[in-house]
Amino acid sequence: MLPMQEARPEVLLEFLAPYPPEVQELTLAARIRLLEILPPDPCDIFWDATQAVCVGFTYTGNTTHNVVNLAVYANHVSLIFPWGVKLRDPEGRLRGEGNQVRNIRVPTLEALSDPYIAELIQQAVDIAVMPEHPVPAEPIVKVMKGPKRRPKPATRE
């Protein structure tokens, strides 16, 4: 990870606030691990979407060129491959039935060190749009309009 990226970006912490602590910590650690795996200087993309909070990475500054992203749900984190349909997945681990996106659950940080998942990430990098000249690794923040599906706070008895 380069100094440009903060380990715990304030905007991401704000977006993750409704989630259980273990989901928050897995998300933050998985983001750092992806920054270590991916080629240097990606732009972080932080989405406060309606169904999930997402953390993605692009090298062009354009969100449509997202290489991979983490989708955060109430009780799990998934690794999303925006062009997953193009990846070789002989073991059939990727889920998704649409014409483009595929995903795999990340139950623990160690899952990102699984050689099979590492190979899927490398394939995503290999097909990613990379600019001829690097763009500044500035974070991109997107907040989707509409109601958000977020975990309900735990009730205390």
C-alpha positions as CSV (number, residue, x, y, z in Angstrom):
1,M,0.0,0.0,0.0
2,L,1.3,3.4,-0.9
3,P,1.1,6.4,1.4
4,M,-1.6,8.0,-0.9
5,Q,-4.2,5.5,0.4
6,E,-5.2,5.8,4.0
7,A,-5.6,2.6,6.0
8,R,-9.0,3.7,7.4
9,P,-10.5,6.4,5.1
10,E,-13.0,8.5,7.0
11,V,-15.6,8.3,4.3
12,L,-15.4,4.5,4.3
13,L,-15.7,4.4,8.1
14,E,-18.8,6.5,7.8
15,F,-20.3,4.3,5.2
16,L,-19.5,1.1,7.2
17,A,-20.8,2.5,10.6
18,P,-24.1,0.5,10.5
19,Y,-22.4,-2.8,9.9
20,P,-21.3,-5.3,12.7
21,P,-17.7,-4.7,13.9
22,E,-16.5,-8.0,12.4
23,V,-17.8,-7.1,8.9
24,Q,-16.2,-3.6,9.2
25,E,-12.8,-5.0,10.2
26,L,-12.9,-7.7,7.4
27,T,-13.8,-5.0,4.8
28,L,-11.0,-2.7,6.0
29,A,-8.4,-5.5,6.1
30,A,-9.5,-6.9,2.7
31,R,-9.2,-3.4,1.1
32,I,-5.6,-3.2,2.4
33,R,-4.8,-6.7,1.2
34,L,-6.2,-5.9,-2.3
35,L,-4.0,-2.7,-2.3
36,E,-1.0,-5.0,-1.7
37,I,-2.1,-7.4,-4.4
38,L,-3.1,-5.0,-7.2
39,P,-0.7,-3.0,-9.3
40,P,0.4,0.3,-7.7
41,D,-1.6,3.4,-7.5
42,P,-5.3,2.5,-8.1
43,C,-8.0,5.0,-7.4
44,D,-10.2,3.9,-4.5
45,I,-13.9,4.0,-5.3
46,F,-16.2,4.2,-2.3
47,W,-19.9,3.6,-3.1
48,D,-22.7,4.1,-0.6
49,A,-25.1,2.1,-2.8
50,T,-28.7,1.1,-2.1
51,Q,-28.0,-2.6,-1.5
52,A,-24.5,-2.5,-0.1
53,V,-21.4,-0.4,0.6
54,C,-18.7,-1.1,-2.0
55,V,-15.0,-0.5,-2.2
56,G,-13.6,-0.7,-5.7
57,F,-10.4,0.1,-7.6
58,T,-9.8,1.7,-11.0
59,Y,-6.7,2.9,-12.7
60,T,-8.4,5.4,-15.1
61,G,-10.4,7.4,-12.6
62,N,-13.5,6.1,-14.3
63,T,-15.8,3.9,-12.2
64,T,-16.8,1.9,-15.3
65,H,-13.2,0.7,-15.4
66,N,-13.5,-0.9,-12.0
67,V,-11.0,-3.9,-11.7
68,V,-12.5,-5.6,-8.6
69,N,-14.5,-4.4,-5.7
70,L,-15.7,-5.5,-2.3
71,A,-19.4,-5.5,-1.6
72,V,-20.3,-5.2,2.0
73,Y,-23.6,-6.8,3.3
74,A,-25.0,-7.2,6.8
75,N,-23.3,-10.5,7.5
76,H,-20.7,-11.0,4.8
77,V,-18.3,-9.4,2.3
78,S,-18.1,-10.5,-1.4
79,L,-15.3,-9.9,-3.9
80,I,-16.9,-8.7,-7.1
81,F,-15.4,-9.1,-10.5
82,P,-17.2,-6.6,-12.8
83,W,-16.1,-8.5,-15.9
84,G,-16.2,-11.9,-14.2
85,V,-17.8,-13.6,-17.1
86,K,-14.5,-13.3,-19.0
87,L,-12.5,-15.0,-16.2
88,R,-11.4,-18.7,-16.4
89,D,-13.1,-20.4,-13.4
90,P,-12.6,-24.1,-14.0
91,E,-13.7,-24.9,-10.4
92,G,-16.9,-23.0,-10.8
93,R,-16.3,-20.9,-7.6
94,L,-17.7,-17.7,-9.0
95,R,-21.3,-17.0,-8.5
96,G,-23.6,-14.9,-10.7
97,E,-25.9,-15.5,-13.6
98,G,-25.9,-12.2,-15.4
99,N,-24.1,-11.4,-18.6
100,Q,-21.1,-9.7,-16.9
101,V,-20.6,-9.6,-13.2
102,R,-19.4,-12.5,-11.0
103,N,-18.7,-12.7,-7.3
104,I,-17.2,-14.9,-4.6
105,R,-17.7,-14.6,-0.8
106,V,-14.7,-13.6,1.3
107,P,-15.4,-15.3,4.7
108,T,-12.0,-14.4,6.1
109,L,-9.0,-12.3,5.1
110,E,-7.0,-15.5,4.4
111,A,-9.4,-16.2,1.5
112,L,-7.7,-13.5,-0.5
113,S,-4.4,-15.5,-0.2
114,D,-6.0,-18.6,-1.7
115,P,-4.0,-19.2,-4.9
116,Y,-7.3,-19.8,-6.9
117,I,-8.7,-16.4,-5.8
118,A,-5.4,-14.7,-6.3
119,E,-5.4,-16.1,-9.9
120,L,-8.9,-14.7,-10.5
121,I,-7.7,-11.3,-9.2
122,Q,-4.7,-11.5,-11.6
123,Q,-7.0,-12.3,-14.5
124,A,-9.2,-9.3,-13.6
125,V,-6.0,-7.1,-13.6
126,D,-4.9,-8.6,-16.9
127,I,-8.1,-7.6,-18.7
128,A,-8.5,-4.2,-16.9
129,V,-8.4,-0.9,-18.7
130,M,-5.0,0.6,-17.9
131,P,-4.2,4.2,-19.0
132,E,-1.2,5.0,-21.1
133,H,-0.3,7.6,-18.5
134,P,-1.1,7.1,-14.8
135,V,-3.8,9.2,-13.3
136,P,-3.6,10.5,-9.7
137,A,-4.8,7.9,-7.2
138,E,-7.5,10.2,-5.9
139,P,-10.5,8.6,-4.1
140,I,-13.8,8.6,-5.9
141,V,-16.9,8.8,-3.7
142,K,-20.4,7.9,-5.0
143,V,-23.6,8.1,-2.9
144,M,-26.6,6.5,-4.6
145,K,-30.0,8.1,-4.1
146,G,-32.8,6.2,-2.5
147,P,-33.4,4.1,0.6
148,K,-30.4,2.1,1.8
149,R,-30.6,-1.5,2.8
150,R,-28.4,-1.6,5.9
151,P,-28.1,-3.8,9.0
152,K,-30.5,-3.0,11.8
153,P,-28.8,-2.0,15.0
154,A,-28.6,-4.8,17.6
155,T,-31.2,-4.3,20.4
156,R,-29.9,-4.4,23.9
157,E,-31.8,-6.3,26.6
